[in-house]
Amino acid sequence: MWPLCLLTALLALSQALPFEQKGFWDFTLDDSLLLMNDEEASGAGTASGVPDLDSLTPTYSALCPFGCHCHLRVVQCSDLGLKTVPKEISPDTTLLDLQNNDISDLRKDDFKGLQHLYALVLVNNKITKIHEKAFSPLRKLQKLYISKNHLVEIPPNLPSSLVELRIHDNRIRKVPKGVFSGLRNMNCIEMGGNPLENSGFEPGAFDGLKLNYLRISEAKLTGIPKDLPETLNELHLDHNKIQAIELEDLLRYSKLYRLGLGYNQIRMIENGSLSFLPTLRELHLDNNKLSRVPAGLPDLKLLQVVYLHSNNITKVGVNDFCPMGFGVKRAYYNGISLFNNPVPYWEVQPATFRCVTDRLAIQFGNYKK
């Protein structure tokens, strides 16, 4: 029996295909530059999230702009005091890092021939002008980081392949209708730190977008915008001037699982407002002016984290967080922060937190006027 098994194995080996070394994508872009953290990560527009390796041209190892560092299709030209985009960039470059320079405008042919570029980093320059065809050659661009510049408008004609746009800390006051037209793959936009008011968003400005993540923090919003993509899973509006959440403000955003409204001036959350968020898991309402725990929290069956610290809450009721009677939460709380509120904590009944995983998940603290 044993010789028969050995003979069978040898026959299988004789018919096996020769070993062939498979290529691999050595693309540690985000990790090496710390461009994104896990909390803010977004998906890719393609199934694999990386360009098609078979279509890449051979490496042009001899091409590298003066003063830059080039390795594995990554061209790093940061912190060089550059006034313009350098020439002689290899056509097979997948990441071009131009952050921390003095570039003031992007010209028509600055990125000519870079059809394989996957990520473009232009953070912390002095960019005020972008030619309408500057990004035309970038057919595979998925990540555009152009924060901390002097832009007064969203760049025109963004590549249709774009997945992630980070344009925070500029001077943008208006988001016109159609500026994101054709961007079917986009799922993450970071545009905080711009002087945007509610009136700065034209009706239909986000039409066609299927975003998962949107941040408009550190702006001049006085209310929750009502025309944002209904596909959002995360919406961050912290550090604005929002004063109230009215009944239908959140009607459109039923897919949210994280909502950030910290550091605003919210005094009132209308009863029923939160009922439109059945999948919400995390709610940030810290550093506002609330005088009580918002109504409707017990009905949010998946809610696990609530930040209510640094408000004006004077009382916590026994049914403010957990369902009454036989009501069941599908996920228990693992974080409730109430510190820095004028609450007499010794009056809070233990049953108030009957749907919390552990007492350490409840954060009380001293109140300081």
JOSUL-V687567 format. One record per residue. RES is the residue in one letter. BURIAL is I if it has 9 or more other ideal C-beta (glycine too) atoms within 8 Angstrom, else O. Layout:
BEGIN
res=RES burial=BURIAL
res=RES burial=BURIAL
END
This chain:
BEGIN
res=M burial=O
res=W burial=O
res=P burial=O
res=L burial=O
res=C burial=O
res=L burial=O
res=L burial=O
res=T burial=O
res=A burial=O
res=L burial=O
res=L burial=O
res=A burial=O
res=L burial=O
res=S burial=O
res=Q burial=O
res=A burial=O
res=L burial=O
res=P burial=O
res=F burial=O
res=E burial=O
res=Q burial=O
res=K burial=O
res=G burial=O
res=F burial=O
res=W burial=O
res=D burial=O
res=F burial=I
res=T burial=O
res=L burial=I
res=D burial=O
res=D burial=O
res=S burial=O
res=L burial=O
res=L burial=O
res=L burial=I
res=M burial=I
res=N burial=O
res=D burial=O
res=E burial=O
res=E burial=I
res=A burial=O
res=S burial=I
res=G burial=O
res=A burial=I
res=G burial=I
res=T burial=O
res=A burial=O
res=S burial=O
res=G burial=O
res=V burial=I
res=P burial=I
res=D burial=O
res=L burial=O
res=D burial=O
res=S burial=O
res=L burial=O
res=T burial=O
res=P burial=O
res=T burial=O
res=Y burial=I
res=S burial=O
res=A burial=O
res=L burial=I
res=C burial=I
res=P burial=I
res=F burial=O
res=G burial=O
res=C burial=I
res=H burial=O
res=C burial=I
res=H burial=O
res=L burial=O
res=R burial=I
res=V burial=I
res=V burial=I
res=Q burial=O
res=C burial=I
res=S burial=I
res=D burial=O
res=L burial=O
res=G burial=O
res=L burial=I
res=K burial=O
res=T burial=O
res=V burial=I
res=P burial=I
res=K burial=O
res=E burial=O
res=I burial=I
res=S burial=I
res=P burial=I
res=D burial=I
res=T burial=I
res=T burial=I
res=L burial=I
res=L burial=I
res=D burial=I
res=L burial=I
res=Q burial=I
res=N burial=O
res=N burial=I
res=D burial=O
res=I burial=I
res=S burial=I
res=D burial=I
res=L burial=I
res=R burial=I
res=K burial=O
res=D burial=O
res=D burial=I
res=F burial=I
res=K burial=O
res=G burial=O
res=L burial=I
res=Q burial=I
res=H burial=I
res=L burial=I
res=Y burial=I
res=A burial=I
res=L burial=I
res=V burial=I
res=L burial=I
res=V burial=I
res=N burial=O
res=N burial=I
res=K burial=O
res=I burial=I
res=T burial=I
res=K burial=O
res=I burial=I
res=H burial=I
res=E burial=O
res=K burial=O
res=A burial=I
res=F burial=I
res=S burial=O
res=P burial=I
res=L burial=I
res=R burial=O
res=K burial=I
res=L burial=I
res=Q burial=I
res=K burial=I
res=L burial=I
res=Y burial=I
res=I burial=I
res=S burial=I
res=K burial=O
res=N burial=I
res=H burial=O
res=L burial=I
res=V burial=O
res=E burial=I
res=I burial=I
res=P burial=I
res=P burial=O
res=N burial=O
res=L burial=I
res=P burial=I
res=S burial=O
res=S burial=I
res=L burial=I
res=V burial=I
res=E burial=I
res=L burial=I
res=R burial=I
res=I burial=I
res=H burial=I
res=D burial=O
res=N burial=I
res=R burial=O
res=I burial=I
res=R burial=I
res=K burial=O
res=V burial=I
res=P burial=I
res=K burial=O
res=G burial=O
res=V burial=I
res=F burial=I
res=S burial=O
res=G burial=O
res=L burial=I
res=R burial=O
res=N burial=I
res=M burial=I
res=N burial=I
res=C burial=I
res=I burial=I
res=E burial=I
res=M burial=I
res=G burial=I
res=G burial=I
res=N burial=I
res=P burial=O
res=L burial=I
res=E burial=I
res=N burial=O
res=S burial=O
res=G burial=O
res=F burial=I
res=E burial=O
res=P burial=O
res=G burial=O
res=A burial=I
res=F burial=I
res=D burial=I
res=G burial=I
res=L burial=I
res=K burial=I
res=L burial=I
res=N burial=I
res=Y burial=I
res=L burial=I
res=R burial=I
res=I burial=I
res=S burial=I
res=E burial=O
res=A burial=I
res=K burial=O
res=L burial=I
res=T burial=I
res=G burial=I
res=I burial=I
res=P burial=I
res=K burial=O
res=D burial=I
res=L burial=I
res=P burial=I
res=E burial=O
res=T burial=I
res=L burial=I
res=N burial=I
res=E burial=I
res=L burial=I
res=H burial=I
res=L burial=I
res=D burial=I
res=H burial=I
res=N burial=I
res=K burial=O
res=I burial=I
res=Q burial=I
res=A burial=I
res=I burial=I
res=E burial=O
res=L burial=O
res=E burial=O
res=D burial=I
res=L burial=I
res=L burial=O
res=R burial=O
res=Y burial=I
res=S burial=I
res=K burial=I
res=L burial=I
res=Y burial=I
res=R burial=I
res=L burial=I
res=G burial=I
res=L burial=I
res=G burial=I
res=Y burial=O
res=N burial=I
res=Q burial=O
res=I burial=I
res=R burial=I
res=M burial=O
res=I burial=I
res=E burial=I
res=N burial=O
res=G burial=O
res=S burial=I
res=L burial=I
res=S burial=O
res=F burial=I
res=L burial=I
res=P burial=I
res=T burial=I
res=L burial=I
res=R burial=I
res=E burial=I
res=L burial=I
res=H burial=I
res=L burial=I
res=D burial=I
res=N burial=O
res=N burial=I
res=K burial=O
res=L burial=I
res=S burial=O
res=R burial=O
res=V burial=I
res=P burial=I
res=A burial=O
res=G burial=I
res=L burial=I
res=P burial=I
res=D burial=O
res=L burial=I
res=K burial=I
res=L burial=I
res=L burial=I
res=Q burial=I
res=V burial=I
res=V burial=I
res=Y burial=I
res=L burial=I
res=H burial=I
res=S burial=O
res=N burial=I
res=N burial=O
res=I burial=I
res=T burial=O
res=K burial=O
res=V burial=I
res=G burial=O
res=V burial=O
res=N burial=I
res=D burial=I
res=F burial=I
res=C burial=I
res=P burial=I
res=M burial=O
res=G burial=O
res=F burial=O
res=G burial=O
res=V burial=O
res=K burial=I
res=R burial=O
res=A burial=O
res=Y burial=O
res=Y burial=I
res=N burial=I
res=G burial=I
res=I burial=I
res=S burial=I
res=L burial=I
res=F burial=I
res=N burial=I
res=N burial=I
res=P burial=O
res=V burial=I
res=P burial=O
res=Y burial=O
res=W burial=O
res=E burial=O
res=V burial=I
res=Q burial=O
res=P burial=O
res=A burial=O
res=T burial=I
res=F burial=I
res=R burial=O
res=C burial=I
res=V burial=I
res=T burial=O
res=D burial=O
res=R burial=O
res=L burial=O
res=A burial=I
res=I burial=I
res=Q burial=I
res=F burial=O
res=G burial=O
res=N burial=O
res=Y burial=O
res=K burial=O
res=K burial=O
END
